[in-house]
Amino acid sequence: MAEEKTYDIGEALIVEGSTEKVFYSEFIENRALANGVSIAKVADGDGTNYVATRHDGTSVLVKLNNVGTITQMTNSAEWFHRSCASRYADIPWTVFLGYDTDAYNSNITKFHEGDWARLRNDIEPKAVAIIDLAAKADIEDIMLCNYTGVLSFLGLPSNTEMPYGRKGKARMKKLHKMVALNKPYHEGDKARPLVRALDMDEILRTAPIPLGMLEATIVGSSENRM
C-alpha cells in the first residue's frame, strides 16, 4: 500500500559504486545551497535521501542507490519500484542512471540493449524521464574536470601536468603518489574530503555529462530561482 503523499517531486539516482554515491550526494547538496534552496537529509529506512525545498515551496525527494558493481545495476528496477514508485506513488519520478562506459571511445548504446533495455523497460512506466549520467571512464574523470581543485587539495603545484592514464582513477592514483609514494587514493566515503574541496561550478560547466539536468530537477527552472 502506497504511503500518503508527502512530497511533490521524486528524483532517483542509481549509481555504480560508493565513490559515485559520495560525489553525487555532495553535488546535490552543493547545487541546492548554491541556488539558495534548502536541503536536508531525511531517513526513511532505505538509503541516502534528501528533501530539497524550492523557492516556490515545491518539495523534492531525492533518493540515491549505489549497487556496488555494474553487473548488479540491472537489478535496480526492484529498488526503484519498492522504495520510490510504490512507496511514493502519488508523485512523478525522474530517474538518473550513473555509470561509466569503461573507455574513452565507448558510447552509451550498449546501455540501451540486453539487460539494460530490460531495466529501462521495467522503470519506464513509473518514470517521467530516464536520464543517462554516463562518464567516459570513471567518476574520477568528472572530478578531474576541476583539475586545479584536485591539485590544491593535494598541495601540488598549480603547473603540475596531468598524469598519463586511460582512466581517471589511474590518473588520480598517480597524483596522490606525487605527494608521497605511500599516499593512497581512497575511494568511497574516504574520498569525501576531496570531493568537498572541488569547485562544483566548474565541474557543472565542463563535465561531459548532463549535470545541469540533475541540478534543474533539484532546484527548479531558472525563473523560479532567486
C-alpha positions, 0 to 999 in steps of 0.5 A: 500500500502506497504511503500518503503523499508527502512530497511533490517531486521524486528524483532517483539516482542509481549509481555504480559504486560508493565513490559515485554515491559520495560525489553525487550526494555532495553535488546535490547538496552543493547545487541546492545551497548554491541556488539558495534552496534548502536541503536536508537529509531525511531517513526513511529506512532505505538509503541516502535521501534528501528533501530539497525545498524550492523557492516556490515551496515545491518539495523534492525527494531525492533518493540515491542507490549505489549497487556496488558493481555494474553487473548488479545495476540491472537489478535496480528496477526492484529498488526503484519500484519498492522504495520510490514508485510504490512507496511514493506513488502519488508523485512523478519520478525522474530517474538518473542512471550513473555509470561509466562506459569503461573507455574513452571511445565507448558510447552509451548504446550498449546501455540501451540493449540486453539487460539494460533495455530490460531495466529501462523497460521495467522503470519506464512506466513509473518514470517521467524521464530516464536520464543517462549520467554516463562518464567516459571512464570513471567518476574520477574523470568528472572530478578531474574536470576541476583539475586545479581543485584536485591539485590544491587539495593535494598541495601540488603545484598549480603547473603540475601536468596531468598524469598519463592514464586511460582512466581517471582513477589511474590518473588520480592514483598517480597524483596522490603518489606525487605527494608521497609514494605511500599516499593512497587514493581512497575511494568511497566515503574516504574520498569525501574530503576531496570531493568537498574541496572541488569547485562544483561550478566548474565541474557543472560547466565542463563535465561531459555529462548532463549535470545541469539536468540533475541540478534543474530537477533539484532546484527548479527552472531558472525563473523560479530561482532567486 
